[in-house]
Amino acid sequence: MDYIIEMRGITKKFPGVIANDGINLQLKKGEIHALLGENGAGKSTLMSVLFGLYQPEAGEILKNGELVRIHGPNDATRLGIGMVHQHFKLVHNFTVMENIILGVETVKNGLLSMAGARSQVMDISKRYGLDINPDAYIQDITVGMQQKTEILKMLYRENEILIFDEPTAVLTPQEINDLMKIMRGLAAEGKSILFITHKLNEIKAVANRCTVLRKGKYIGTVDVAPATKEELSEMMVGRKVSLNVDKPDREPGKTVLDVKGLTVRNKATGKNSVDNITFRVREGEIVCIAGIDGNGQSELVYALTGLISAETGTASLDGKDISRETIRRRGLAGMAHIPEDRHKHGLVLDYPLAYNLVLQRYFEPRFQHNGFLKYNEIYGYAKTLIDRFDIRSGQDADTMTRSMSGGNQQKAIIAREIDRNPKLLISVQPTRGLDVGAIEYIHSQLVAERDKGTGILLVSLELDEVLSVSDRILVIYEGQLVAELNPREVSYQEIGLYMSGSKRSAVG
């Protein structure tokens, strides 16, 4: 059979780890081919080899049966290969439009000509339902909008082989359904799609075939239709995985977080991103803020954690007003934070893993003396967390955090925050980009924290997660809380109505 892309015996090594160990992958024209594997299995690395970001130590790539050399992304683009990356490759102080056309600009008499490109981009965005503001700066838009920008970047280049690396990690259920339709439409037009995802529902919904990787090795390729989710997850992690959250009933204790009349103004628009919000979180309960991305969740969390200042209102932690406290003082008062953007707010990527694991505690006497860090103490502590939370990296505590897979970076943040024994854990998209094995583990950690008496404020765009993990659901729409729901008594459809603003009820 002729394949549009064939990767044979691809081997890629990094210090201390073989990311791809002789992997084979064949992509048919017009198919949606899923690439499945745990975090650190080598999926993104393999796709980065195909896109020219990495050069393999061994192996070859064929396009339409002919050997090709891909020395960089420009070579890949010339061959019709495009990629939407899990961690976006966008210039933050450029506009959405400037990012989309970057590298393929139209120039007339030495001047940038935007009119034709703008018209073409807006046509593509309308055709595929990818609504964007072309003049907004990347640094000012939500993660979901950045994702749409990346997809439009690829479609604008008219690529015929499309690599989607975790494309739905930041999308709402409605947006995911729209993207699935887009992908099916692209495949029907003859485009060939490689689709990296951890979400078995998505693989079942759109993929024709699925290749499974485990710890850098090729496990097998299966037809998706006859395969069950349980079979796929077992191929991926090498053991049976529970897809349900085991969460016993628990009576909440006293109030840990008390938020009253909190308002956050958006300096750019002058409108309120968070509009007079009042709610509470008690000991031993998981309260989930559910909503479509961009409805004030991020600003609410930023205000609670001290990243930005609220216009009005108060937030009290364990009875003490923390509204004007510094980030460190909020941490010392018992607040922990798993941030939405692990690169921007969660990690120092060019620090070794050990230093990232003590970012919230390095000033404690245990880890420093008279301002000098205790190297052995830090690395000993890091090893304990690495073992306990199964954080995988090439050189253990010495690994540069930038080189770790997204899922293992996320595990490092969760380990650091949970190990501080917080009174309140604010957890934003904690399983974004994680595989089923890691999701099972993170959910069990959140439930264990709840059962220890920690109050947990969970912000999630994943309705499966919202319904299975939370004890109470608060729906946010345009900066206001529009519903308080019991996860045992509400359907996906009803939550969707509240999230879209079609329905609202009293809160509190």
C-alpha positions as CSV (number, residue, x, y, z in Angstrom):
1,M,0.0,0.0,0.0
2,D,1.1,3.5,-0.8
3,Y,1.4,5.9,2.2
4,I,1.5,9.7,2.1
5,I,4.0,9.6,5.0
6,E,6.0,6.7,6.2
7,M,8.5,6.9,9.1
8,R,10.8,3.9,9.4
9,G,13.0,3.0,12.4
10,I,13.0,6.5,13.8
11,T,15.4,6.8,16.8
12,K,15.8,10.0,18.8
13,K,18.0,10.3,21.9
14,F,18.3,13.0,24.6
15,P,20.7,13.0,27.5
16,G,19.8,9.9,29.6
17,V,16.8,8.9,27.6
18,I,15.8,7.3,24.3
19,A,12.7,9.2,23.4
20,N,12.0,7.2,20.2
21,D,13.5,3.7,19.8
22,G,13.2,2.5,16.2
23,I,9.6,3.6,15.7
24,N,7.6,2.9,12.6
25,L,4.5,5.0,11.5
26,Q,2.5,4.9,8.3
27,L,-0.1,7.5,7.4
28,K,-2.6,6.9,4.6
29,K,-4.0,9.7,2.4
30,G,-7.2,11.1,3.8
31,E,-7.1,9.3,7.1
32,I,-7.2,10.5,10.7
33,H,-4.4,8.6,12.4
34,A,-4.3,8.9,16.2
35,L,-1.0,8.6,18.1
36,L,-1.6,7.4,21.7
37,G,0.8,7.0,24.6
38,E,1.5,8.0,28.2
39,N,3.3,11.3,29.0
40,G,6.9,10.8,28.0
41,A,6.1,8.0,25.6
42,G,7.7,9.9,22.7
43,K,4.6,11.0,20.7
44,S,5.5,14.8,20.5
45,T,9.2,13.9,19.9
46,L,8.2,11.7,16.9
47,M,6.0,14.4,15.5
48,S,8.7,17.0,16.1
49,V,11.1,14.8,14.0
50,L,8.5,14.8,11.2
51,F,8.1,18.5,11.4
52,G,11.9,19.1,11.3
53,L,12.3,20.4,14.9
54,Y,14.5,17.5,15.8
55,Q,17.0,15.5,13.7
56,P,16.9,11.7,14.4
57,E,20.0,9.6,15.1
58,A,18.6,6.8,12.9
59,G,15.7,6.1,10.6
60,E,14.1,7.6,7.4
61,I,11.0,9.5,6.3
62,L,9.2,8.9,3.0
63,K,6.6,11.0,1.4
64,N,4.5,9.3,-1.3
65,G,7.1,6.6,-1.4
66,E,10.1,8.9,-1.9
67,L,12.8,9.5,0.7
68,V,12.8,13.1,2.0
69,R,15.1,15.1,4.2
70,I,13.5,17.5,6.7
71,H,16.1,19.7,8.2
72,G,13.7,22.2,9.7
73,P,10.1,23.5,9.8
74,N,10.6,25.4,6.5
75,D,11.4,22.0,4.8
76,A,8.3,20.5,6.4
77,T,6.1,23.4,5.2
78,R,7.5,23.0,1.6
79,L,6.5,19.4,1.8
80,G,3.0,20.3,2.9
81,I,3.4,19.3,6.6
82,G,1.9,21.6,9.2
83,M,1.9,21.2,13.0
84,V,-0.2,22.7,15.9
85,H,2.0,22.3,18.9
86,Q,0.9,21.4,22.4
87,H,2.8,24.4,23.8
88,F,2.1,27.1,21.3
89,K,4.8,28.6,19.1
90,L,3.4,32.1,19.1
91,V,5.0,35.6,19.4
92,H,3.3,37.2,22.4
93,N,3.7,40.8,21.4
94,F,2.4,40.2,17.8
95,T,-1.2,40.3,16.9
96,V,-3.2,37.2,16.0
97,M,-3.0,38.1,12.3
98,E,0.7,38.7,12.4
99,N,1.3,35.3,14.0
100,I,-0.8,33.5,11.4
101,I,1.1,35.0,8.4
102,L,4.5,35.0,10.0
103,G,7.0,33.5,7.6
104,V,4.7,33.5,4.6
105,E,4.0,37.3,4.4
106,T,3.0,39.0,1.2
107,V,5.5,41.9,0.5
108,K,5.0,44.6,-2.2
109,N,7.8,47.1,-2.9
110,G,9.4,46.1,0.4
111,L,6.2,46.8,2.4
112,L,4.1,44.3,4.2
113,S,0.7,43.8,2.4
114,M,-1.9,42.6,4.9
115,A,-5.3,43.2,3.0
116,G,-5.3,40.0,0.9
117,A,-4.0,37.9,3.8
118,R,-6.5,39.3,6.2
119,S,-9.4,38.6,3.8
120,Q,-8.1,35.0,3.3
121,V,-7.6,34.4,7.1
122,M,-11.1,35.7,7.9
123,D,-12.6,33.4,5.2
124,I,-10.8,30.4,6.6
125,S,-11.9,31.3,10.2
126,K,-15.5,31.7,9.1
127,R,-15.4,28.5,7.1
128,Y,-14.2,26.4,10.0
129,G,-15.9,28.2,12.8
130,L,-12.7,29.4,14.3
131,D,-13.8,32.8,15.6
132,I,-10.8,35.1,16.3
133,N,-10.1,38.8,16.8
134,P,-7.3,39.3,14.2
135,D,-6.1,42.6,15.9
136,A,-5.8,41.2,19.4
137,Y,-2.3,40.7,20.8
138,I,-1.4,37.1,21.8
139,Q,-0.4,38.1,25.3
140,D,-3.9,39.5,25.9
141,I,-6.0,36.5,24.7
142,T,-7.0,33.2,26.4
143,V,-5.3,29.9,25.9
144,G,-8.3,28.7,23.9
145,M,-7.9,31.6,21.4
146,Q,-4.2,30.9,21.1
147,Q,-5.1,27.4,20.1
148,K,-7.4,28.6,17.4
149,T,-4.6,30.9,16.1
150,E,-2.3,27.9,15.8
151,I,-4.9,25.9,13.9
152,L,-5.5,28.9,11.5
153,K,-1.7,29.3,11.0
154,M,-1.6,25.7,9.7
155,L,-4.8,26.0,7.5
156,Y,-3.5,29.3,6.0
157,R,-0.4,27.5,4.7
158,E,-2.7,25.0,2.9
159,N,-0.8,22.1,4.3
160,E,-1.9,18.6,3.2
161,I,-0.5,16.7,6.2
162,L,-1.7,18.1,9.5
163,I,-0.2,17.3,12.9
164,F,-2.4,18.1,15.8
165,D,-0.5,17.8,19.2
166,E,-3.1,17.7,21.9
167,P,-5.4,20.1,20.1
168,T,-8.4,19.8,22.4
169,A,-6.6,20.3,25.7
170,V,-7.9,23.8,26.2
171,L,-11.3,23.6,24.4
172,T,-14.8,23.3,25.8
173,P,-17.0,20.3,24.9
174,Q,-18.8,22.4,22.3
175,E,-15.5,23.6,20.8
176,I,-14.2,20.0,20.8
177,N,-17.3,18.8,18.9
178,D,-16.7,21.6,16.4
179,L,-13.0,20.7,16.0
180,M,-13.9,17.0,15.4
181,K,-16.2,18.2,12.6
182,I,-13.4,20.3,11.2
183,M,-11.0,17.4,11.3
184,R,-13.5,15.1,9.6
185,G,-14.1,17.7,7.0
186,L,-10.4,18.2,6.3
187,A,-10.0,14.4,6.0
188,A,-12.9,14.3,3.5
189,E,-11.2,17.0,1.5
190,G,-8.2,14.6,1.2
191,K,-6.0,16.0,3.9
192,S,-4.2,13.5,6.1
193,I,-4.2,14.1,9.9
194,L,-1.9,12.8,12.6
195,F,-3.7,13.4,15.9
196,I,-1.9,13.2,19.3
197,T,-4.3,12.9,22.1
198,H,-4.7,11.2,25.5
199,K,-8.5,11.3,25.2
200,L,-9.9,7.9,24.3
201,N,-13.3,9.4,23.5
202,E,-11.8,11.6,20.9
203,I,-9.9,8.7,19.3
204,K,-13.1,6.7,19.1
205,A,-15.0,9.7,17.7
206,V,-12.7,10.7,14.8
207,A,-9.7,8.4,14.2
208,N,-9.6,5.6,11.6
209,R,-6.4,4.0,13.0
210,C,-4.4,4.4,16.1
211,T,-0.6,3.8,16.8
212,V,0.3,3.2,20.4
213,L,3.7,4.1,21.9
214,R,5.0,3.2,25.4
215,K,8.3,4.4,26.9
216,G,9.7,5.3,23.5
217,K,8.8,2.0,21.9
218,Y,6.3,1.0,19.2
219,I,3.5,-1.2,20.7
220,G,1.2,-1.6,17.7
221,T,-1.3,0.0,15.3
222,V,-5.0,-0.9,15.5
223,D,-8.2,-0.1,13.6
224,V,-10.1,2.1,16.0
225,A,-13.7,1.0,15.3
226,P,-13.5,-2.5,16.8
227,A,-11.1,-1.5,19.7
228,T,-12.6,-0.7,23.1
229,K,-11.4,2.2,25.3
230,E,-10.3,-0.3,27.9
231,E,-8.2,-2.2,25.3
232,L,-6.6,1.1,24.1
233,S,-5.8,2.3,27.6
234,E,-4.2,-1.1,28.5
235,M,-2.0,-1.0,25.4
236,M,-1.0,2.5,26.4
237,V,0.0,2.0,30.0
238,G,0.6,-1.8,30.1
239,R,-2.0,-2.5,32.7
240,K,-5.7,-2.2,33.3
241,V,-6.8,1.4,34.2
242,S,-9.9,2.5,36.0
243,L,-11.8,5.1,34.0
244,N,-14.1,6.0,36.9
245,V,-13.3,8.2,39.9
246,D,-13.7,6.4,43.2
247,K,-15.0,9.1,45.5
248,P,-16.8,8.2,48.8
249,D,-19.3,10.7,50.2
250,R,-17.9,13.1,52.8
251,E,-19.5,15.8,55.0
252,P,-17.6,19.2,54.5
253,G,-16.2,21.0,57.5
254,K,-15.8,24.7,58.2
255,T,-15.3,27.3,55.6
256,V,-11.7,27.6,54.3
257,L,-12.2,30.1,51.5
258,D,-14.8,32.9,51.7
259,V,-15.1,35.2,48.7
260,K,-17.5,38.2,48.9
261,G,-18.3,40.6,46.1
262,L,-15.1,40.0,44.2
263,T,-14.8,42.2,41.1
264,V,-11.8,42.3,38.7
265,R,-11.7,44.9,35.9
266,N,-10.2,44.2,32.6
267,K,-7.8,47.2,31.9
268,A,-7.9,46.6,28.2
269,T,-11.7,46.6,27.7
270,G,-12.8,48.5,30.8
271,K,-15.4,45.8,31.5
272,N,-15.5,43.5,34.6
273,S,-13.9,40.1,33.9
274,V,-15.1,39.0,37.3
275,D,-18.4,40.7,38.3
276,N,-19.3,40.8,42.0
277,I,-18.7,37.1,42.7
278,T,-19.6,35.5,46.1
279,F,-19.0,31.9,47.1
280,R,-17.2,29.7,49.6
281,V,-15.2,26.5,49.8
282,R,-15.3,24.3,52.9
283,E,-12.8,21.8,54.4
284,G,-13.0,18.4,52.7
285,E,-15.0,19.4,49.6
286,I,-14.1,19.9,45.9
287,V,-15.9,22.9,44.5
288,C,-15.6,23.2,40.7
289,I,-15.8,26.4,38.6
290,A,-17.2,25.3,35.2
291,G,-17.5,27.5,32.2
292,I,-16.4,28.1,28.6
293,D,-12.8,29.4,28.4
294,G,-12.6,33.2,28.7
295,N,-15.5,33.8,31.0
296,G,-13.5,35.1,33.9
297,Q,-12.1,31.9,35.4
298,S,-8.5,32.9,34.9
299,E,-9.0,36.4,36.3
300,L,-10.8,35.0,39.3
301,V,-7.9,32.6,40.1
302,Y,-5.3,35.4,39.4
303,A,-7.1,37.6,42.0
304,L,-7.4,34.8,44.6
305,T,-3.7,33.8,44.3
306,G,-2.4,37.4,44.2
307,L,-1.2,37.5,40.5
308,I,-3.5,40.5,39.9
309,S,-5.4,42.9,42.2
310,A,-9.2,42.8,42.6
311,E,-11.1,46.1,42.1
312,T,-13.5,45.4,45.0
313,G,-14.5,42.6,47.3
314,T,-12.6,40.4,49.8
315,A,-11.2,36.9,49.9
316,S,-10.6,35.2,53.3
317,L,-8.5,32.1,53.9
318,D,-9.3,30.2,57.1
319,G,-10.9,33.4,58.6
320,K,-8.1,35.8,57.7
321,D,-8.6,38.5,55.0
322,I,-5.8,37.8,52.3
323,S,-7.1,40.2,49.7
324,R,-4.1,42.5,49.9
325,E,-1.5,39.9,50.9
326,T,1.6,39.1,48.7
327,I,1.7,35.8,46.8
328,R,4.2,34.4,49.3
329,R,2.1,35.3,52.3
330,R,-0.9,33.7,50.8
331,G,1.2,30.5,50.3
332,L,2.4,30.7,53.9
333,A,-1.2,31.1,55.0
334,G,-2.0,27.7,53.5
335,M,-2.9,28.4,49.8
336,A,-1.5,26.2,47.1
337,H,-1.9,26.8,43.4
338,I,-1.7,24.5,40.4
339,P,-1.8,27.1,37.6
340,E,-3.5,27.0,34.2
341,D,-0.3,27.8,32.3
342,R,2.4,25.6,33.6
343,H,5.2,27.4,31.6
344,K,4.1,31.0,32.5
345,H,3.2,30.6,36.1
346,G,4.2,27.1,37.2
347,L,7.8,26.5,36.4
348,V,11.2,28.1,35.7
349,L,11.9,26.0,32.6
350,D,15.7,26.6,32.6
351,Y,16.0,25.4,36.2
352,P,16.7,21.8,37.0
353,L,13.7,19.8,38.3
354,A,15.1,19.8,41.9
355,Y,15.0,23.6,42.1
356,N,11.4,23.7,40.6
357,L,10.3,21.3,43.3
358,V,11.4,23.8,46.1
359,L,10.3,27.0,44.4
360,Q,7.7,27.6,47.2
361,R,9.9,26.4,50.0
362,Y,13.6,27.3,49.2
363,F,13.6,30.0,51.9
364,E,12.8,27.5,54.7
365,P,15.6,26.7,57.1
366,R,15.5,23.1,55.9
367,F,16.7,24.2,52.4
368,Q,18.9,27.2,53.1
369,H,21.3,28.6,55.8
370,N,22.1,32.3,55.9
371,G,21.0,32.7,52.3
372,F,23.0,29.7,50.9
373,L,21.0,26.8,49.5
374,K,21.5,23.4,50.9
375,Y,22.2,21.4,47.8
376,N,22.0,17.9,49.3
377,E,18.8,18.7,51.2
378,I,17.1,20.1,48.0
379,Y,18.1,17.1,45.9
380,G,17.2,14.6,48.6
381,Y,13.8,16.2,48.9
382,A,13.4,16.2,45.1
383,K,14.2,12.5,44.9
384,T,11.5,11.8,47.4
385,L,8.9,13.7,45.4
386,I,10.1,12.2,42.1
387,D,9.6,8.7,43.5
388,R,6.3,9.4,45.2
389,F,4.6,11.1,42.3
390,D,6.3,9.0,39.5
391,I,7.8,12.1,37.8
392,R,9.7,10.7,34.7
393,S,12.8,12.5,33.4
394,G,16.1,11.6,31.7
395,Q,18.4,12.7,34.5
396,D,16.1,12.6,37.6
397,A,16.5,15.8,39.8
398,D,19.2,17.2,37.5
399,T,17.0,17.2,34.4
400,M,16.4,20.7,32.9
401,T,12.6,21.1,33.3
402,R,12.2,22.4,29.7
403,S,13.2,19.0,28.3
404,M,10.5,17.1,30.2
405,S,7.2,16.1,28.6
406,G,4.2,18.3,29.4
407,G,2.6,15.7,31.6
408,N,5.7,15.2,33.7
409,Q,6.1,19.0,34.1
410,Q,2.5,19.0,35.4
411,K,3.2,16.2,37.8
412,A,6.1,18.2,39.2
413,I,3.8,21.2,39.9
414,I,1.2,18.9,41.5
415,A,3.8,17.2,43.7
416,R,5.3,20.5,44.8
417,E,1.9,22.0,45.7
418,I,0.3,19.0,47.4
419,D,3.4,18.2,49.5
420,R,3.0,21.6,51.3
421,N,-0.1,20.2,53.0
422,P,-2.3,23.2,52.1
423,K,-5.6,24.3,53.7
424,L,-6.8,25.4,50.3
425,L,-5.7,23.9,46.9
426,I,-6.6,26.0,43.8
427,S,-6.3,23.6,40.9
428,V,-6.7,24.9,37.4
429,Q,-6.9,22.4,34.6
430,P,-4.8,19.9,36.6
431,T,-5.1,17.1,34.0
432,R,-4.7,19.2,30.9
433,G,-2.6,17.2,28.4
434,L,-2.3,14.1,30.6
435,D,-2.9,10.5,29.6
436,V,-5.5,8.3,31.3
437,G,-3.0,6.7,33.7
438,A,-1.8,10.1,34.9
439,I,-5.4,11.5,35.0
440,E,-6.4,8.5,37.2
441,Y,-3.5,9.3,39.5
442,I,-4.2,13.1,39.7
443,H,-7.9,12.6,40.4
444,S,-7.0,10.1,43.1
445,Q,-4.6,12.7,44.6
446,L,-7.3,15.4,44.6
447,V,-9.8,13.1,46.3
448,A,-7.1,12.1,48.8
449,E,-6.5,15.7,49.6
450,R,-10.2,16.3,50.0
451,D,-10.4,13.3,52.3
452,K,-7.6,14.8,54.4
453,G,-9.7,17.9,55.0
454,T,-8.2,20.2,52.4
455,G,-10.6,22.6,50.6
456,I,-10.2,22.3,46.9
457,L,-11.3,24.9,44.3
458,L,-11.1,23.1,40.9
459,V,-11.3,25.1,37.6
460,S,-11.9,22.7,34.7
461,L,-13.1,22.9,31.1
462,E,-13.5,19.1,31.0
463,L,-17.1,18.2,31.7
464,D,-16.2,14.5,32.4
465,E,-13.8,15.8,35.1
466,V,-16.3,18.4,36.4
467,L,-19.0,15.7,36.9
468,S,-16.8,12.9,38.2
469,V,-14.5,14.8,40.7
470,S,-16.5,17.7,42.1
471,D,-18.8,17.8,45.2
472,R,-20.4,21.1,44.1
473,I,-20.4,22.8,40.7
474,L,-20.5,26.6,40.2
475,V,-21.0,27.7,36.6
476,I,-19.4,31.0,35.5
477,Y,-20.7,33.0,32.5
478,E,-19.4,36.5,31.5
479,G,-17.8,36.9,34.9
480,Q,-20.8,36.0,37.0
481,L,-21.8,32.8,38.8
482,V,-25.0,31.7,37.1
483,A,-25.7,28.3,38.7
484,E,-24.8,26.2,41.7
485,L,-25.3,22.5,40.8
486,N,-25.1,19.0,42.3
487,P,-23.0,16.8,40.0
488,R,-25.2,13.8,40.9
489,E,-28.3,15.5,39.7
490,V,-27.3,17.4,36.6
491,S,-26.7,16.3,32.9
492,Y,-24.0,17.4,30.4
493,Q,-26.8,19.2,28.4
494,E,-28.0,21.2,31.4
495,I,-24.5,22.3,32.4
496,G,-24.0,23.3,28.7
497,L,-27.0,25.6,28.8
498,Y,-25.7,27.4,31.9
499,M,-22.2,27.6,30.4
500,S,-23.5,29.2,27.2
501,G,-25.7,31.7,29.1
502,S,-29.0,30.2,27.9
503,K,-30.0,29.5,31.5
504,R,-29.3,30.8,35.0
505,S,-30.4,30.2,38.5
506,A,-29.7,31.6,42.0
507,V,-26.3,31.0,43.6
508,G,-25.5,30.7,47.3
